[in-house]
Amino acid sequence: MKNIALTIVLAVTVAACGSKKEIPELIEGNYRAHTVSFEENKPVINLEKDNLKEILILLHHRKSPGEIKKHYQLSDSIWNERINYLFGEGLIKKFDDSSFIPTFFVLDEENGASLKKFTDSLGAEMSGIAIDRLNKIREVYAKIPSFKNIPFDYVSMFILGGLIHDGAQLKNYQDQFVKAFIPHRGGSNYYLSLIQNEEANSSSPKIYETRYYNYPAFTLGSFASTVYERNIATYATSELTKNFGKPAAESDSVYQITLLNELVWMSKSGGYKPPAKILDGFKRYGILANGKSTIPVLSKVDRLRLDELSNVATQDIINYFENRQTLFVKWYLNSQYREETSYKEWMIWVYKLITAKTIDVLIEKSYIKTLGGNTASFILEK
């Protein structure tokens, strides 16, 4: 606990209210956008156009409108147009008489290194929850028919990562700990972050996300760190052709459906084997291990039972955060984020950073086996 308190004190010196760096230095490096939304349709926001992302980053660093307009050679009318757009989308608010600041979480490299020290210490500690609850998790897992022929280790990334710490668990955290209305931005309700240089080195922030890819008969789900996500929906054309036998005349999306159908047929018929080239590709990419699929196919009924798995650890996770509320409040109040985004929105991203470390520790200790790489895929029947 002393180490955590020290981290809070150090953070005060890092979280300056402005930056003396010049604009080119402030916007260099890669800023990746993340959203958290519990709506069926993922929010659509394009910050890559019209230097919108760079404007938001510079406002976060307290650069004045005059400095930004001068750097990008923007007329007053164009500046006002872009500011009005950002304001209308709920992404900025008035800061003083003449400037604006972001309303969401912008994590630059300097603040990111400081915050990561804090969240990593908590994430490593919180890994004990999943370890303590592992027998109960396995017990619930064994009762779900869709997992009947799949060893727990093969889908441990999906279960201990995606279900116990993300997905429905994130919704539980929102409802039972955060207890706030999700910010309304544009036409959607969502939390937003911009994070600089994710996973560039050991001191860089890291985020795991659950993503979904829709196909006519099913949905492919994917849980992975956002930088290293790899699944059937993201394989390059060259990989599909060389390693899975995709015909040159067939589109990637059509052949992705072919591969997913093969996995569905394998799950429903224990003796079914895909064509040789596809089978070789599945083995090469860790989709098959010892003749068994590492990608579960979940029926509509079993999808509803996934919440049972998440709920095994819910109360422990909520208690963990509630018991450390004072720590979080102190860190937040000693940061520049108190002027930008709400404490509740900040805590969503703190949760994501903490659980990223938790998942990494579970991998390091071999509770999570990454047989198919660092991505856990799953298929949901419609």
Rosetta blueprint (number, residue, H / E / L):
1 M L
2 K H
3 N H
4 I H
5 A H
6 L H
7 T H
8 I H
9 V H
10 L H
11 A H
12 V H
13 T H
14 V H
15 A L
16 A L
17 C L
18 G L
19 S L
20 K L
21 K L
22 E L
23 I H
24 P H
25 E H
26 L H
27 I L
28 E L
29 G L
30 N L
31 Y E
32 R E
33 A E
34 H E
35 T E
36 V E
37 S L
38 F L
39 E L
40 E L
41 N L
42 K L
43 P L
44 V L
45 I L
46 N L
47 L L
48 E L
49 K H
50 D H
51 N H
52 L H
53 K H
54 E H
55 I H
56 L H
57 I H
58 L H
59 L H
60 H H
61 H L
62 R L
63 K L
64 S L
65 P H
66 G H
67 E H
68 I H
69 K H
70 K H
71 H H
72 Y H
73 Q L
74 L L
75 S L
76 D H
77 S H
78 I H
79 W H
80 N H
81 E H
82 R H
83 I H
84 N H
85 Y H
86 L H
87 F H
88 G H
89 E L
90 G L
91 L L
92 I E
93 K E
94 K E
95 F L
96 D L
97 D L
98 S L
99 S L
100 F E
101 I E
102 P E
103 T L
104 F L
105 F E
106 V E
107 L E
108 D L
109 E H
110 E H
111 N H
112 G H
113 A H
114 S H
115 L H
116 K H
117 K H
118 F H
119 T H
120 D H
121 S H
122 L H
123 G H
124 A H
125 E H
126 M H
127 S H
128 G H
129 I H
130 A H
131 I H
132 D H
133 R L
134 L H
135 N H
136 K H
137 I H
138 R H
139 E H
140 V H
141 Y H
142 A H
143 K L
144 I L
145 P H
146 S H
147 F H
148 K L
149 N L
150 I L
151 P L
152 F H
153 D H
154 Y H
155 V H
156 S H
157 M H
158 F H
159 I H
160 L H
161 G H
162 G H
163 L H
164 I L
165 H L
166 D L
167 G L
168 A H
169 Q H
170 L H
171 K H
172 N H
173 Y H
174 Q H
175 D H
176 Q H
177 F H
178 V H
179 K L
180 A L
181 F L
182 I L
183 P L
184 H E
185 R E
186 G L
187 G L
188 S E
189 N E
190 Y L
191 Y E
192 L E
193 S E
194 L E
195 I E
196 Q E
197 N L
198 E L
199 E L
200 A L
201 N L
202 S L
203 S L
204 S L
205 P L
206 K L
207 I L
208 Y E
209 E E
210 T E
211 R E
212 Y E
213 Y E
214 N E
215 Y L
216 P L
217 A L
218 F E
219 T E
220 L E
221 G E
222 S E
223 F E
224 A E
225 S E
226 T L
227 V L
228 Y L
229 E L
230 R L
231 N L
232 I L
233 A L
234 T L
235 Y L
236 A L
237 T H
238 S H
239 E H
240 L H
241 T H
242 K H
243 N H
244 F H
245 G L
246 K L
247 P L
248 A L
249 A L
250 E L
251 S L
252 D H
253 S H
254 V H
255 Y H
256 Q H
257 I H
258 T H
259 L H
260 L H
261 N H
262 E H
263 L H
264 V H
265 W H
266 M H
267 S H
268 K H
269 S L
270 G L
271 G L
272 Y L
273 K L
274 P L
275 P L
276 A H
277 K H
278 I H
279 L H
280 D H
281 G H
282 F H
283 K H
284 R H
285 Y L
286 G L
287 I L
288 L E
289 A E
290 N L
291 G L
292 K E
293 S E
294 T L
295 I L
296 P L
297 V E
298 L E
299 S L
300 K H
301 V H
302 D H
303 R H
304 L H
305 R H
306 L H
307 D H
308 E H
309 L H
310 S H
311 N H
312 V H
313 A H
314 T H
315 Q H
316 D H
317 I H
318 I H
319 N H
320 Y H
321 F H
322 E H
323 N L
324 R L
325 Q H
326 T H
327 L H
328 F H
329 V H
330 K H
331 W H
332 Y H
333 L H
334 N L
335 S L
336 Q L
337 Y H
338 R H
339 E H
340 E H
341 T L
342 S L
343 Y H
344 K H
345 E H
346 W H
347 M H
348 I H
349 W H
350 V H
351 Y H
352 K H
353 L H
354 I H
355 T H
356 A H
357 K H
358 T H
359 I H
360 D H
361 V H
362 L H
363 I H
364 E H
365 K L
366 S L
367 Y L
368 I L
369 K L
370 T L
371 L L
372 G L
373 G L
374 N L
375 T E
376 A E
377 S E
378 F E
379 I E
380 L E
381 E E
382 K L
